[in-house]
Amino acid sequence: MKDFKEKLIETKTLANGVKISLFDFCRPVAGDRWYIKILCRLELPVPVAEMAGSGLDAAGQAAFRDHYKDLLVHEFARERHFVDEKAKEEAVDFLISQINDNSLGYIANPLFAEKLFLQKVEEFAKELDRRRQMEEAADEKEADEPADFSACFQD
């Protein structure tokens, strides 16, 4: 299968600070048939003022900011499979209008940015907790092992 590049369709920034970009990932699949994919990428700057109330400790906040590079990204896509080449543009236009009509109102809501931030913090906190538990378990295992292996060779 050939590699294909996405094509930027449009970008806009909403009043709540969310930047929306639509990308065309369409590609031919067989003969005159196409795989139609429109990707919607949402970008939100990490709200510095809200980090203090995020529930993360100072190290967790620093790790969060380092991980996300001060930009939260969320993506979703709309797809159609095996679309006739003659209906390709109509299918693309339909998916774009579907995103604009169904999702834009929800994304533009002032609470959306806050909820997205809280969702990403929650996901990150769970992952951070899991990593810390694994590190603690590894440290405990190392503490149980002898400093050297001379005990293994004693008579």
DSSP file with accessible surface (Angstrom, degrees, kcal/mol):
  #  RESIDUE AA STRUCTURE BP1 BP2  ACC     N-H-->O    O-->H-N    N-H-->O    O-->H-N    TCO  KAPPA ALPHA  PHI   PSI    X-CA   Y-CA   Z-CA
    1    1 A M              0   0  181      0, 0.0     2,-0.1     0, 0.0    28,-0.0   0.000 360.0 360.0 360.0 137.6    0.0    0.0    0.0
    2    2 A K        -     0   0  183      1,-0.1     2,-0.2     0, 0.0     0, 0.0  -0.455 360.0-112.7 -75.1 145.8    1.3    3.4   -0.9
    3    3 A D        -     0   0  166     -2,-0.1     2,-0.4     1,-0.0    -1,-0.1  -0.504  36.5-163.6 -71.5 147.3    2.0    6.0    1.9
    4    4 A F        -     0   0   79     -2,-0.2     2,-0.3    23,-0.0    23,-0.1  -0.968  10.3-135.5-135.8 151.0   -0.3    8.9    1.8
    5    5 A K        -     0   0  183     -2,-0.4     2,-0.1    21,-0.1    21,-0.1  -0.808  22.9-115.3-104.9 147.5   -0.2   12.3    3.3
    6    6 A E        -     0   0   87     -2,-0.3     2,-0.5    19,-0.1    19,-0.2  -0.420  23.7-142.4 -75.1 155.3   -3.0   14.1    5.0
    7    7 A K  E     -A   24   0A 132     17,-1.8    17,-3.2    -2,-0.1     2,-0.4  -0.990  15.9-124.8-122.1 124.1   -4.3   17.3    3.5
    8    8 A L  E     +A   23   0A  95     -2,-0.5    15,-0.2    15,-0.2     3,-0.1  -0.556  27.6 179.4 -68.5 125.2   -5.4   20.2    5.7
    9    9 A I  E     -     0   0A  57     13,-3.4     2,-0.3     1,-0.4    -1,-0.2   0.883  60.4 -26.5 -91.3 -52.4   -8.9   21.2    4.9
   10   10 A E  E     -A   22   0A  64     12,-1.1    12,-2.7     2,-0.0    -1,-0.4  -0.988  48.6-156.0-161.4 157.7   -9.5   24.0    7.4
   11   11 A T  E     +A   21   0A  62     -2,-0.3     2,-0.3    10,-0.2    10,-0.2  -0.997  18.0 165.3-138.1 138.5   -8.4   25.3   10.8
   12   12 A K  E     -A   20   0A  69      8,-2.4     8,-3.7    -2,-0.4     2,-0.5  -0.986  27.3-136.6-150.8 153.5  -10.3   27.6   13.2
   13   13 A T  E     -A   19   0A  97     -2,-0.3     6,-0.2     6,-0.3     2,-0.1  -0.953  23.0-144.3-112.8 128.0  -10.0   28.7   16.8
   14   14 A L    >   -     0   0   32      4,-2.9     3,-2.0    -2,-0.5    94,-0.0  -0.392  28.7-102.8 -87.3 167.8  -13.1   28.8   18.9
   15   15 A A  T 3  S+     0   0  116      1,-0.3    -1,-0.1     2,-0.1    93,-0.1   0.776 119.4  60.6 -61.4 -27.2  -13.9   31.3   21.6
   16   16 A N  T 3  S-     0   0   32     92,-0.1    -1,-0.3     2,-0.1     3,-0.1   0.383 121.9-103.6 -84.3   6.0  -13.1   28.8   24.3
   17   17 A G  S <  S+     0   0   31     -3,-2.0     2,-0.4     1,-0.3    -2,-0.1   0.384  76.5 137.2  92.9  -4.5   -9.5   28.5   23.0
   18   18 A V        -     0   0    0     89,-0.1    -4,-2.9    26,-0.1     2,-0.5  -0.642  43.1-149.8 -80.6 126.8   -9.9   25.2   21.2
   19   19 A K  E     -AB  13  43A  79     24,-3.1    24,-2.4    -2,-0.4     2,-0.5  -0.853  12.1-160.0 -95.9 127.9   -8.2   25.1   17.8
   20   20 A I  E     -AB  12  42A   3     -8,-3.7    -8,-2.4    -2,-0.5     2,-0.4  -0.934  10.7-179.0-113.1 129.4   -9.9   22.8   15.4
   21   21 A S  E     -AB  11  41A   5     20,-2.2    20,-2.9    -2,-0.5     2,-0.5  -0.996  12.0-155.1-127.1 132.9   -8.2   21.4   12.3
   22   22 A L  E     -AB  10  40A   1    -12,-2.7   -13,-3.4    -2,-0.4   -12,-1.1  -0.915  13.2-167.9-107.2 133.0   -9.8   19.1    9.7
   23   23 A F  E     -AB   8  39A  19     16,-2.7    16,-2.4    -2,-0.5     2,-0.6  -0.945  18.2-136.1-123.2 144.2   -7.6   16.8    7.7
   24   24 A D  E     +AB   7  38A  18    -17,-3.2   -17,-1.8    -2,-0.4    14,-0.2  -0.864  24.5 170.4 -98.4 116.7   -8.4   14.7    4.6
   25   25 A F        +     0   0   35     12,-3.3    13,-0.1    -2,-0.6    -1,-0.1  -0.072  26.8 145.7-113.2  29.5   -6.9   11.2    4.8
   26   26 A C        +     0   0   16     11,-0.2    10,-0.2    10,-0.1   -21,-0.1  -0.374  18.1 167.4 -70.2 147.8   -8.7    9.9    1.7
   27   27 A R  E     -C   35   0A  50      8,-2.1     8,-3.1    -2,-0.1     2,-0.1  -0.987  38.4-101.4-157.0 150.5   -6.9    7.3   -0.4
   28   28 A P  E     +C   34   0A  80      0, 0.0     6,-0.3     0, 0.0     3,-0.1  -0.477  32.2 178.0 -71.9 145.3   -7.8    4.9   -3.2
   29   29 A V  E     -     0   0A  63      4,-2.8     2,-0.3     1,-0.2     5,-0.2   0.707  64.3  -4.0-117.3 -38.0   -8.2    1.3   -2.2
   30   30 A A  E >  S-C   33   0A  50      3,-1.2     3,-2.4     1,-0.1    -1,-0.2  -0.831 107.6 -48.5-162.3 121.0   -9.1   -0.7   -5.3
   31   31 A G  T 3  S-     0   0   83     -2,-0.3    -1,-0.1     1,-0.3    -2,-0.0  -0.324 126.2 -11.5  57.2-118.3   -9.9    0.4   -8.8
   32   32 A D  T 3  S+     0   0   66     -2,-0.2    53,-2.1    -4,-0.1     2,-0.3   0.114 112.7 108.6-101.1  22.2  -12.3    3.3   -8.6
   33   33 A R  E <   -CD  30  84A  77     -3,-2.4    -4,-2.8    51,-0.2    -3,-1.2  -0.800  49.7-161.3-104.9 144.4  -13.1    2.8   -4.9
   34   34 A W  E     -CD  28  83A  43     49,-2.5    49,-3.0    -2,-0.3     2,-0.6  -0.905  20.9-137.3-126.1 148.2  -11.9    5.0   -2.1
   35   35 A Y  E     -C   27   0A  26     -8,-3.1    -8,-2.1    -2,-0.3     2,-0.5  -0.929  29.3-156.2 -97.2 121.7  -11.4    5.0    1.7
   36   36 A I  E     + D   0  80A   0     44,-2.9    44,-2.4    -2,-0.6     2,-0.4  -0.909  19.9 166.7-106.6 123.6  -12.7    8.3    3.0
   37   37 A K  E     - D   0  79A  55     -2,-0.5   -12,-3.3    42,-0.2     2,-0.5  -0.971  15.4-172.6-140.5 123.0  -11.4    9.6    6.3
   38   38 A I  E     -BD  24  78A   0     40,-2.7    40,-2.3    -2,-0.4     2,-0.5  -0.975  15.1-158.0-112.9 118.7  -11.8   13.0    7.7
   39   39 A L  E     -BD  23  77A  12    -16,-2.4   -16,-2.7    -2,-0.5     2,-0.6  -0.846   3.7-157.6-100.5 133.0   -9.8   13.6   10.9
   40   40 A C  E     -BD  22  76A   0     36,-3.4    36,-2.0    -2,-0.5     2,-0.5  -0.954   9.9-167.2-109.9 117.3  -10.7   16.3   13.4
   41   41 A R  E     -BD  21  75A  54    -20,-2.9   -20,-2.2    -2,-0.6     2,-0.5  -0.930   2.0-162.2-109.2 124.8   -7.8   17.4   15.6
   42   42 A L  E     -BD  20  74A   1     32,-3.6    32,-2.3    -2,-0.5     2,-0.4  -0.895   6.2-170.6-105.3 133.2   -8.6   19.5   18.6
   43   43 A E  E     +BD  19  73A  36    -24,-2.4   -24,-3.1    -2,-0.5    30,-0.2  -0.990   6.4 177.2-127.2 132.4   -5.8   21.4   20.3
   44   44 A L  E     - D   0  72A  11     28,-2.4    28,-3.4    -2,-0.4   -26,-0.1  -0.990  30.7-122.3-135.2 123.4   -6.0   23.2   23.6
   45   45 A P  E     - D   0  71A  76      0, 0.0    26,-0.3     0, 0.0    25,-0.1  -0.375  41.8-100.5 -60.6 141.2   -3.2   25.0   25.3
   46   46 A V        -     0   0    9     24,-1.6     2,-0.9     1,-0.1     3,-0.1  -0.524  37.4-123.7 -64.5 120.8   -2.6   23.6   28.8
   47   47 A P    >>  -     0   0   32      0, 0.0     4,-0.7     0, 0.0     3,-0.6  -0.582  22.0-163.2 -73.4 106.5   -4.3   26.1   31.2
   48   48 A V  H >> S+     0   0   99     -2,-0.9     3,-1.1     1,-0.2     4,-0.6   0.891  86.3  55.6 -58.3 -41.6   -1.5   27.1   33.6
   49   49 A A  H 34 S+     0   0   94      1,-0.3     3,-0.4     2,-0.2     4,-0.4   0.832 106.7  50.8 -64.0 -30.1   -4.0   28.6   36.1
   50   50 A E  H <4 S+     0   0   83     -3,-0.6     3,-0.3     1,-0.2    -1,-0.3   0.610  88.5  81.1 -85.8 -10.7   -5.9   25.3   36.4
   51   51 A M  H X< S+     0   0    5     -3,-1.1     3,-1.5    -4,-0.7     5,-0.4   0.881  86.6  58.3 -63.0 -35.8   -2.8   23.1   36.9
   52   52 A A  T 3< S+     0   0   82     -4,-0.6     3,-0.5    -3,-0.4    -1,-0.2   0.876 110.7  42.0 -63.2 -35.1   -2.7   24.0   40.6
   53   53 A G  T 3  S+     0   0   70     -4,-0.4    -1,-0.3    -3,-0.3    -2,-0.2   0.219  86.7  99.9 -95.6  17.6   -6.2   22.6   41.1
   54   54 A S  S <  S-     0   0   16     -3,-1.5    -1,-0.2     2,-0.2    -2,-0.1   0.661  91.6-119.2 -78.7 -17.3   -5.7   19.6   39.0
   55   55 A G  S    S+     0   0   75     -3,-0.5     2,-0.3     1,-0.4    -2,-0.1   0.362  75.1 122.9  92.5  -6.3   -5.1   17.2   41.9
   56   56 A L        -     0   0   18     -5,-0.4    -1,-0.4     1,-0.1    -2,-0.2  -0.683  62.9-122.0 -87.6 143.6   -1.6   16.4   40.7
   57   57 A D     >  -     0   0   81     -2,-0.3     4,-2.9    -3,-0.1     5,-0.2  -0.180  40.1 -89.8 -72.1 175.8    1.4   17.0   43.1
   58   58 A A  H  > S+     0   0   81      1,-0.2     4,-2.3     2,-0.2     5,-0.2   0.906 130.2  47.5 -57.9 -42.4    4.2   19.3   41.9
   59   59 A A  H  > S+     0   0   63      1,-0.2     4,-2.5     2,-0.2    -1,-0.2   0.902 112.4  50.2 -66.3 -38.7    6.1   16.5   40.3
   60   60 A G  H  > S+     0   0    0      2,-0.2     4,-2.6     1,-0.2    -2,-0.2   0.895 109.5  50.9 -65.5 -40.0    3.0   15.3   38.6
   61   61 A Q  H  X S+     0   0   48     -4,-2.9     4,-2.6     2,-0.2     5,-0.2   0.922 111.6  47.6 -63.8 -42.8    2.2   18.7   37.3
   62   62 A A  H  X S+     0   0   62     -4,-2.3     4,-2.4    -5,-0.2    -2,-0.2   0.917 113.1  48.2 -64.1 -42.2    5.8   19.1   35.9
   63   63 A A  H  X S+     0   0   34     -4,-2.5     4,-2.8     2,-0.2    -2,-0.2   0.895 111.1  51.6 -65.1 -39.4    5.5   15.6   34.3
   64   64 A F  H  X S+     0   0    0     -4,-2.6     4,-2.6     2,-0.2     5,-0.2   0.948 111.8  45.3 -61.2 -49.3    2.1   16.5   32.8
   65   65 A R  H  X>S+     0   0   70     -4,-2.6     4,-1.1     1,-0.2     5,-0.9   0.893 114.9  48.7 -64.2 -38.4    3.4   19.7   31.3
   66   66 A D  H  <5S+     0   0  108     -4,-2.4    -1,-0.2    -5,-0.2    -2,-0.2   0.911 112.9  48.2 -66.8 -41.4    6.5   17.9   30.0
   67   67 A H  H  <5S+     0   0   99     -4,-2.8    -2,-0.2     1,-0.2    -1,-0.2   0.918 120.7  34.6 -65.9 -46.0    4.4   15.1   28.5
   68   68 A Y  H ><5S-     0   0   39     -4,-2.6     3,-1.9    -5,-0.2    -1,-0.2   0.517  96.4-135.4 -90.6  -5.4    1.9   17.3   26.7
   69   69 A K  T 3<5 -     0   0  143     -4,-1.1    -3,-0.2     1,-0.3    -4,-0.1   0.881  68.7 -61.3  52.5  39.1    4.4   20.1   25.8
   70   70 A D  T 3 <S+     0   0   76     -5,-0.9   -24,-1.6    -6,-0.2     2,-0.4   0.673 121.9  95.9  64.1  19.4    1.8   22.6   27.0
   71   71 A L  E <   -D   45   0A  62     -3,-1.9     2,-0.4   -26,-0.3    -1,-0.1  -0.918  60.2-153.0-143.8 116.5   -0.7   21.5   24.3
   72   72 A L  E     -D   44   0A   0    -28,-3.4   -28,-2.4    -2,-0.4     2,-0.4  -0.719  16.8-165.5 -85.3 134.5   -3.6   19.0   24.8
   73   73 A V  E     +D   43   0A  52     -2,-0.4     2,-0.4   -30,-0.2   -30,-0.2  -0.978  11.8 176.3-125.1 133.0   -4.5   17.1   21.6
   74   74 A H  E     -D   42   0A  57    -32,-2.3   -32,-3.6    -2,-0.4     2,-0.4  -0.999   9.6-170.3-133.7 135.3   -7.7   15.1   21.0
   75   75 A E  E     +D   41   0A  88     -2,-0.4     2,-0.3   -34,-0.2   -34,-0.2  -0.955  11.8 169.6-128.9 146.7   -8.6   13.5   17.7
   76   76 A F  E     -D   40   0A  42    -36,-2.0   -36,-3.4    -2,-0.4     2,-0.3  -0.965  15.7-152.2-146.7 158.8  -11.6   11.8   16.3
   77   77 A A  E     -D   39   0A  32     -2,-0.3     2,-0.4   -38,-0.2   -38,-0.2  -0.927  11.6-148.5-133.5 156.6  -12.4   10.7   12.7
   78   78 A R  E     -D   38   0A  82    -40,-2.3   -40,-2.7    -2,-0.3     2,-0.3  -0.986  30.1-175.7-121.1 134.9  -15.4   10.1   10.5
   79   79 A E  E     -D   37   0A  78     -2,-0.4     2,-0.3   -42,-0.2   -42,-0.2  -0.938  23.3-170.9-135.5 155.6  -14.9    7.4    7.8
   80   80 A R  E     -D   36   0A  98    -44,-2.4   -44,-2.9    -2,-0.3     2,-0.4  -0.986  20.9-144.1-140.2 142.8  -16.6    5.7    4.9
   81   81 A H  E     +     0   0A 132     -2,-0.3   -46,-0.2   -46,-0.2   -47,-0.0  -0.856  68.9   3.2-113.3 145.1  -15.3    2.6    3.2
   82   82 A F  E    S+     0   0A 127     -2,-0.4     2,-0.4     1,-0.2    -1,-0.2   0.900  77.4 176.4  55.1  50.5  -15.3    1.5   -0.4
   83   83 A V  E     -D   34   0A  21    -49,-3.0   -49,-2.5    -3,-0.3    -1,-0.2  -0.695  34.7-109.3 -88.6 134.9  -16.8    4.7   -1.8
   84   84 A D  E >   -D   33   0A  41     -2,-0.4     3,-1.4   -51,-0.2     4,-0.5  -0.338  24.5-123.0 -60.4 140.4  -17.2    5.1   -5.6
   85   85 A E  G >  S+     0   0  108    -53,-2.1     3,-1.0     1,-0.3     4,-0.4   0.847 112.0  57.8 -56.5 -34.1  -14.8    7.6   -7.1
   86   86 A K  G 3  S+     0   0  195      1,-0.2    -1,-0.3   -54,-0.2     4,-0.2   0.779 111.0  42.5 -68.8 -23.8  -17.7    9.5   -8.5
   87   87 A A  G <> S+     0   0   37     -3,-1.4     4,-2.4     1,-0.1    -1,-0.2   0.366  86.9  99.8-102.2   5.0  -19.2    9.9   -5.0
   88   88 A K  H <> S+     0   0   28     -3,-1.0     4,-2.6    -4,-0.5     5,-0.2   0.937  82.5  44.8 -59.9 -53.3  -16.0   10.8   -3.3
   89   89 A E  H  > S+     0   0  109     -4,-0.4     4,-2.7     1,-0.2    -1,-0.2   0.895 113.6  51.2 -62.5 -37.9  -16.3   14.5   -3.1
   90   90 A E  H  > S+     0   0  150     -4,-0.2     4,-2.4     2,-0.2    -1,-0.2   0.910 110.8  48.9 -64.5 -40.6  -19.9   14.2   -2.0
   91   91 A A  H  X S+     0   0   16     -4,-2.4     4,-2.4     2,-0.2    -2,-0.2   0.913 111.7  49.0 -66.4 -41.2  -18.9   11.8    0.8
   92   92 A V  H  X S+     0   0    6     -4,-2.6     4,-2.4     2,-0.2     5,-0.2   0.949 112.3  48.0 -62.5 -48.3  -16.1   14.1    1.9
   93   93 A D  H  X S+     0   0   98     -4,-2.7     4,-2.5     1,-0.2    -2,-0.2   0.896 111.0  52.0 -60.3 -38.8  -18.5   17.1    2.0
   94   94 A F  H  X S+     0   0  103     -4,-2.4     4,-2.4     2,-0.2    -1,-0.2   0.928 110.2  47.1 -64.1 -45.2  -21.0   15.1    4.0
   95   95 A L  H  X S+     0   0    0     -4,-2.4     4,-2.2     2,-0.2    -2,-0.2   0.903 112.5  49.8 -66.1 -38.6  -18.5   14.0    6.6
   96   96 A I  H  X S+     0   0   23     -4,-2.4     4,-2.7     2,-0.2    -2,-0.2   0.941 112.8  46.4 -63.9 -44.8  -17.2   17.6    7.0
   97   97 A S  H  X S+     0   0   43     -4,-2.5     4,-3.2     1,-0.2     5,-0.3   0.877 109.4  55.7 -67.0 -33.2  -20.7   18.9    7.4
   98   98 A Q  H  X>S+     0   0   46     -4,-2.4     4,-2.7     2,-0.2     5,-0.5   0.926 110.1  45.0 -63.1 -44.1  -21.5   16.2    9.8
   99   99 A I  I  X>S+     0   0    0     -4,-2.2     4,-2.0     2,-0.2     5,-1.5   0.947 116.3  46.3 -63.8 -46.8  -18.6   17.2   12.0
  100  100 A N  I  <5S+     0   0   40     -4,-2.7     5,-0.3     3,-0.2     4,-0.3   0.909 119.9  39.0 -63.7 -41.4  -19.5   20.9   11.7
  101  101 A D  I  <5S+     0   0  123     -4,-3.2     4,-0.2    -5,-0.2    -2,-0.2   0.886 128.2  28.4 -77.2 -40.8  -23.2   20.3   12.4
  102  102 A N  I  <5S+     0   0  110     -4,-2.7     4,-0.3    -5,-0.3    -3,-0.2   0.797 129.9  27.9 -94.4 -34.1  -22.9   17.6   15.1
  103  103 A S  I  X<S+     0   0   15     -4,-2.0     4,-2.7    -5,-0.5     5,-0.2   0.776 103.3  69.9-103.3 -31.5  -19.6   18.2   16.9
  104  104 A L  H  ><S+     0   0   30     -5,-1.5     4,-2.6    -4,-0.3     5,-0.2   0.885  98.0  52.0 -61.6 -40.8  -18.8   21.9   16.6
  105  105 A G  H  > S+     0   0   58     -5,-0.3     4,-0.7    -4,-0.2    -1,-0.2   0.908 113.2  45.5 -61.0 -41.6  -21.6   23.1   19.0
  106  106 A Y  H >4 S+     0   0  144     -4,-0.3     3,-0.7     1,-0.2     6,-0.2   0.928 115.0  46.5 -66.8 -45.3  -20.4   20.6   21.6
  107  107 A I  H 3< S+     0   0    3     -4,-2.7    -2,-0.2     1,-0.2    -1,-0.2   0.863 108.4  56.6 -67.1 -34.5  -16.8   21.6   21.2
  108  108 A A  H 3< S+     0   0   42     -4,-2.6    -1,-0.2    -5,-0.2    -2,-0.2   0.682  79.8 112.3 -73.4 -15.8  -17.5   25.3   21.2
  109  109 A N  S XX S-     0   0   73     -4,-0.7     3,-1.7    -3,-0.7     4,-0.7  -0.335  75.7-128.6 -58.4 134.1  -19.2   25.0   24.6
  110  110 A P  H 3> S+     0   0  100      0, 0.0     4,-0.7     0, 0.0     3,-0.3   0.802 107.9  56.8 -57.3 -27.9  -17.1   26.9   27.3
  111  111 A L  H 3> S+     0   0   91      1,-0.2     4,-2.6     2,-0.2     5,-0.2   0.700  89.3  75.9 -77.0 -18.2  -17.2   23.8   29.5
  112  112 A F  H <> S+     0   0   21     -3,-1.7     4,-2.9    -6,-0.2     5,-0.2   0.928  93.2  49.8 -59.8 -47.1  -15.7   21.6   26.8
  113  113 A A  H  X S+     0   0   13     -4,-0.7     4,-2.4    -3,-0.3    -1,-0.2   0.926 112.9  47.4 -59.8 -43.1  -12.2   22.9   27.3
  114  114 A E  H  X S+     0   0   92     -4,-0.7     4,-2.6     1,-0.2    -1,-0.2   0.926 113.2  47.9 -64.3 -43.2  -12.4   22.4   31.0
  115  115 A K  H  X S+     0   0  120     -4,-2.6     4,-2.5     2,-0.2    -2,-0.2   0.891 110.9  51.0 -66.2 -39.5  -13.7   18.9   30.6
  116  116 A L  H  X S+     0   0    4     -4,-2.9     4,-2.5    -5,-0.2    -1,-0.2   0.938 111.4  48.5 -62.1 -44.9  -11.0   18.0   28.1
  117  117 A F  H  X S+     0   0    1     -4,-2.4     4,-2.5    -5,-0.2    -2,-0.2   0.946 112.9  47.0 -59.9 -48.1   -8.4   19.3   30.4
  118  118 A L  H  X S+     0   0   79     -4,-2.6     4,-2.5     1,-0.2    -1,-0.2   0.877 111.1  52.1 -64.0 -37.5   -9.8   17.3   33.4
  119  119 A Q  H  X S+     0   0   82     -4,-2.5     4,-2.5     2,-0.2    -1,-0.2   0.934 111.2  46.4 -63.3 -45.5  -10.1   14.1   31.3
  120  120 A K  H  X S+     0   0   24     -4,-2.5     4,-2.5     2,-0.2    -2,-0.2   0.892 112.2  51.1 -66.1 -37.4   -6.4   14.4   30.2
  121  121 A V  H  X S+     0   0    8     -4,-2.5     4,-3.0    -5,-0.2    -2,-0.2   0.932 110.9  48.7 -63.8 -44.4   -5.3   15.0   33.8
  122  122 A E  H  X S+     0   0  114     -4,-2.5     4,-2.1     2,-0.2    -2,-0.2   0.933 113.0  46.7 -61.9 -46.1   -7.3   12.0   35.0
  123  123 A E  H  X S+     0   0   87     -4,-2.5     4,-2.0     1,-0.2    -1,-0.2   0.923 115.2  46.9 -60.9 -43.5   -5.8    9.7   32.3
  124  124 A F  H  X S+     0   0    9     -4,-2.5     4,-3.1     1,-0.2    -2,-0.2   0.903 109.2  53.6 -67.2 -41.3   -2.3   11.1   33.0
  125  125 A A  H  X S+     0   0   35     -4,-3.0     4,-2.7     1,-0.2    -1,-0.2   0.906 109.2  49.4 -61.3 -40.8   -2.7   10.6   36.8
  126  126 A K  H  X S+     0   0  136     -4,-2.1     4,-2.4     2,-0.2    -1,-0.2   0.924 113.6  45.4 -63.4 -45.4   -3.7    7.0   36.3
  127  127 A E  H  X S+     0   0   61     -4,-2.0     4,-2.5     2,-0.2    -2,-0.2   0.915 113.2  50.2 -65.1 -41.5   -0.7    6.4   34.1
  128  128 A L  H  X S+     0   0   20     -4,-3.1     4,-2.5     2,-0.2    -2,-0.2   0.923 111.1  49.1 -63.6 -41.8    1.6    8.2   36.5
  129  129 A D  H  X S+     0   0   86     -4,-2.7     4,-2.4    -5,-0.2    -2,-0.2   0.917 110.5  50.7 -63.7 -42.5    0.3    6.2   39.4
  130  130 A R  H  X S+     0   0  114     -4,-2.4     4,-2.2     1,-0.2    -2,-0.2   0.929 111.2  48.3 -61.7 -43.5    0.8    3.0   37.5
  131  131 A R  H  X S+     0   0  107     -4,-2.5     4,-2.4     1,-0.2    -1,-0.2   0.911 110.8  50.4 -63.6 -42.9    4.4    3.9   36.6
  132  132 A R  H  X S+     0   0   81     -4,-2.5     4,-2.5     1,-0.2    -1,-0.2   0.896 109.7  50.8 -63.3 -40.3    5.2    4.8   40.2
  133  133 A Q  H  X S+     0   0  107     -4,-2.4     4,-2.4     2,-0.2    -1,-0.2   0.903 110.5  49.5 -63.4 -40.4    3.8    1.5   41.4
  134  134 A M  H  X S+     0   0  109     -4,-2.2     4,-2.3     2,-0.2    -2,-0.2   0.903 111.2  49.0 -65.1 -40.3    5.9   -0.3   38.9
  135  135 A E  H  X S+     0   0  120     -4,-2.4     4,-2.5     2,-0.2    -2,-0.2   0.910 111.4  49.5 -65.3 -41.2    9.0    1.6   40.0
  136  136 A E  H  X S+     0   0  114     -4,-2.5     4,-2.5     2,-0.2    -2,-0.2   0.913 111.1  49.7 -63.7 -41.9    8.3    0.9   43.7
  137  137 A A  H  X S+     0   0   57     -4,-2.4     4,-2.2     1,-0.2    -2,-0.2   0.903 111.7  48.6 -64.1 -39.8    7.8   -2.8   42.9
  138  138 A A  H  X S+     0   0   46     -4,-2.3     4,-2.3     2,-0.2    -2,-0.2   0.908 111.2  50.1 -66.4 -40.4   11.1   -2.9   41.0
  139  139 A D  H  X S+     0   0  100     -4,-2.5     4,-2.0     2,-0.2    -2,-0.2   0.905 110.6  49.7 -64.3 -41.1   12.9   -1.1   43.9
  140  140 A E  H  X S+     0   0  127     -4,-2.5     4,-1.5     2,-0.2    -2,-0.2   0.904 110.0  50.9 -64.3 -39.7   11.5   -3.6   46.4
  141  141 A K  H  X S+     0   0  135     -4,-2.2     4,-0.9     1,-0.2     3,-0.2   0.915 109.8  49.6 -65.2 -41.2   12.6   -6.5   44.2
  142  142 A E  H  < S+     0   0  130     -4,-2.3     3,-0.5     1,-0.2    -1,-0.2   0.871 107.8  54.6 -64.4 -35.9   16.1   -5.1   44.0
  143  143 A A  H  < S+     0   0   82     -4,-2.0    -1,-0.2     1,-0.2    -2,-0.2   0.830 105.2  54.0 -68.1 -29.5   16.2   -4.6   47.8
  144  144 A D  H  < S+     0   0  139     -4,-1.5    -1,-0.2    -3,-0.2    -2,-0.2   0.722  95.1  83.3 -76.2 -21.6   15.3   -8.4   48.2
  145  145 A E  S  < S-     0   0   98     -4,-0.9     0, 0.0    -3,-0.5     0, 0.0  -0.543  90.7-102.7 -84.3 147.9   18.3   -9.5   46.1
  146  146 A P        -     0   0   72      0, 0.0    -1,-0.1     0, 0.0    -2,-0.1  -0.325  24.6-120.6 -66.7 153.9   21.7   -9.8   47.5
  147  147 A A  S    S+     0   0  115     -4,-0.1     2,-0.3     2,-0.0    -2,-0.0   0.829  96.3   7.7 -65.2 -32.6   24.3   -7.1   46.8
  148  148 A D  S    S-     0   0   92      0, 0.0     3,-0.4     0, 0.0     4,-0.1  -0.856  75.8-116.9-139.0 178.6   26.5   -9.6   45.2
  149  149 A F  S >  S+     0   0  136     -2,-0.3     3,-1.2     1,-0.2     4,-0.5   0.219  78.8 108.9-106.0  16.7   26.2  -13.3   44.2
  150  150 A S  G >  S+     0   0   63      1,-0.3     3,-1.3     2,-0.2    -1,-0.2   0.823  71.9  65.6 -64.9 -27.8   29.0  -14.7   46.5
  151  151 A A  G >  S+     0   0   59     -3,-0.4     3,-0.9     1,-0.3    -1,-0.3   0.791  93.7  60.9 -64.6 -24.9   26.2  -16.3   48.7
  152  152 A C  G <  S+     0   0   88     -3,-1.2    -1,-0.3     1,-0.2    -2,-0.2   0.726 104.4  48.3 -73.0 -22.6   25.3  -18.5   45.8
  153  153 A F  G <  S+     0   0  168     -3,-1.3     2,-0.2    -4,-0.5    -1,-0.2   0.202  82.9 114.9-107.5  15.6   28.8  -20.1   45.7
  154  154 A Q    <         0   0  143     -3,-0.9    -3,-0.0    -4,-0.1    -4,-0.0  -0.619 360.0 360.0 -86.6 147.4   29.2  -20.9   49.4
  155  155 A D              0   0  213     -2,-0.2    -1,-0.1     0, 0.0    -2,-0.1  -0.353 360.0 360.0 -83.1 360.0   29.5  -24.5   50.5
